[in-house]
Amino acid sequence: MKLLRMEFFKCRRRKIALICLAFVAVQLAWMGRTLTQMEPRELAQGWMSLLYNLAVIDAVMLPLTISALASRNCEMEHKGSTWKLWETVTTPQRLFGAKLAWGAILVGGMLLLRTVLLSLLGLAVGFPTQIPWGK
C-alpha cells in the first residue's frame, strides 16, 4: 500500500490525467459523430451499434493509450539510477506490482468514466430501448 501511495504522489504532477481525459474526449467525439450520422432505422439498434463501434475504437486507441500511460509511469525511474535506488527500499517484484496496480487503477477509472459518458450520450441521442447492461 505504501508503494501504491508513492506511485500516486510521483505521478501526481506528470499530467497523466490529461492523457486519460484526452482518450475519453477522442472516444466521445468519435462516437458522437458516428451516432449523429445514423439513420432512423439504425437508431432502433442504437445500443448494439454503440457497443460494436466501441470495440473497434478500443482496438485502435486503447493499446496506444495504455502504452503512453506506462511510459509516463516509468519515465522517472529511467532517468539516472533510480531503479537501483528503489531496490534498496523494496524488492523489484513489489515495485512492479505497485506500478501494475497503479496502472490498473488509472485504466479502470478511465474506462468507468468513458462508460458513464457514453451511456449519457446514448440517452441524449434518444435510443428507443433500455441500456443493455448485461452485454
C-alpha positions in Angstrom: 0.0 0.0 0.0 2.9 2.3 0.8 4.4 1.8 -2.7 1.0 2.4 -4.3 0.8 5.7 -2.4 4.3 6.6 -3.6 3.2 5.9 -7.2 0.3 8.3 -6.7 2.5 11.0 -5.3 5.1 10.5 -8.0 2.6 10.7 -10.9 0.5 13.5 -9.4 2.3 16.2 -11.4 3.1 14.1 -14.5 -0.1 15.2 -16.3 -1.3 11.6 -16.5 -4.9 12.8 -16.0 -4.6 14.8 -19.3 -3.8 11.6 -21.2 -6.8 9.8 -19.7 -9.1 12.8 -20.4 -7.8 13.1 -24.0 -8.6 9.4 -24.5 -12.1 9.8 -23.3 -12.7 13.0 -25.2 -11.5 11.5 -28.5 -13.7 8.4 -28.0 -16.7 10.6 -27.2 -16.1 12.8 -30.2 -15.7 9.7 -32.4 -18.8 8.0 -31.1 -20.8 11.3 -31.2 -20.0 11.7 -34.8 -20.9 8.1 -35.5 -24.2 8.4 -33.7 -25.3 11.6 -35.3 -24.8 10.1 -38.7 -27.1 7.2 -38.0 -30.3 6.8 -39.9 -33.6 6.3 -38.1 -33.7 2.6 -38.7 -30.2 2.2 -37.3 -31.2 4.2 -34.2 -33.6 1.3 -33.3 -30.4 -0.8 -32.7 -28.6 2.1 -31.2 -27.1 0.4 -28.1 -25.8 -2.6 -30.1 -24.3 -0.3 -32.7 -22.7 1.7 -30.0 -21.2 -1.4 -28.5 -19.9 -2.7 -31.8 -18.3 0.7 -32.7 -16.8 0.8 -29.2 -15.0 -2.5 -29.8 -13.4 -1.1 -32.9 -12.5 2.2 -31.2 -10.9 0.3 -28.3 -8.9 -1.9 -30.6 -7.4 1.2 -32.2 -7.0 3.6 -29.2 -6.6 1.5 -26.0 -3.2 0.0 -26.7 -1.8 3.4 -27.6 -3.2 5.0 -24.5 -2.0 2.2 -22.2 1.5 2.4 -23.7 1.5 6.2 -23.2 0.4 5.7 -19.6 3.0 3.0 -18.9 5.7 5.2 -20.5 4.8 8.2 -18.3 4.6 6.0 -15.2 8.1 4.6 -15.7 9.8 7.6 -17.2 11.0 9.0 -13.9 12.9 5.7 -13.0 14.7 5.6 -16.3 16.4 8.9 -15.6 19.6 8.4 -13.6 19.9 5.3 -11.4 16.5 5.5 -9.7 15.9 1.7 -10.3 18.9 0.9 -8.2 17.8 3.3 -5.5 14.3 1.7 -5.4 15.9 -1.7 -5.0 17.5 -0.5 -1.7 14.0 0.2 -0.4 12.0 -2.7 -1.7 12.1 -5.7 -4.0 11.6 -5.4 -7.7 8.5 -7.6 -7.6 6.8 -5.3 -5.1 7.8 -2.2 -7.1 6.5 -3.6 -10.4 3.4 -4.9 -8.6 2.7 -1.4 -7.4 3.2 0.0 -10.9 0.9 -2.6 -12.3 -1.8 -1.8 -9.6 -1.5 1.9 -10.2 -1.8 1.4 -14.0 -4.9 -0.8 -13.4 -6.5 1.9 -11.2 -5.8 4.6 -13.9 -7.2 2.4 -16.8 -10.2 1.3 -14.7 -11.1 4.8 -13.8 -10.7 6.0 -17.4 -12.9 3.2 -18.7 -15.5 3.8 -16.0 -15.7 7.5 -16.9 -16.0 6.5 -20.5 -18.8 4.1 -19.8 -20.8 6.7 -17.9 -20.3 9.4 -20.5 -21.2 7.1 -23.4 -24.3 5.9 -21.6 -25.3 9.5 -21.2 -24.6 10.2 -24.8 -26.8 7.3 -25.8 -29.6 8.6 -23.6 -29.2 12.1 -25.1 -29.4 10.7 -28.7 -32.6 9.0 -27.7 -32.1 5.3 -28.2 -35.5 3.6 -28.0 -34.6 0.7 -25.8 -33.1 0.3 -22.3 -29.3 0.2 -21.8 -28.2 -3.5 -22.2 -26.1 -3.7 -19.0 -25.6 -7.5 -19.5 -23.7 -7.0 -22.7 
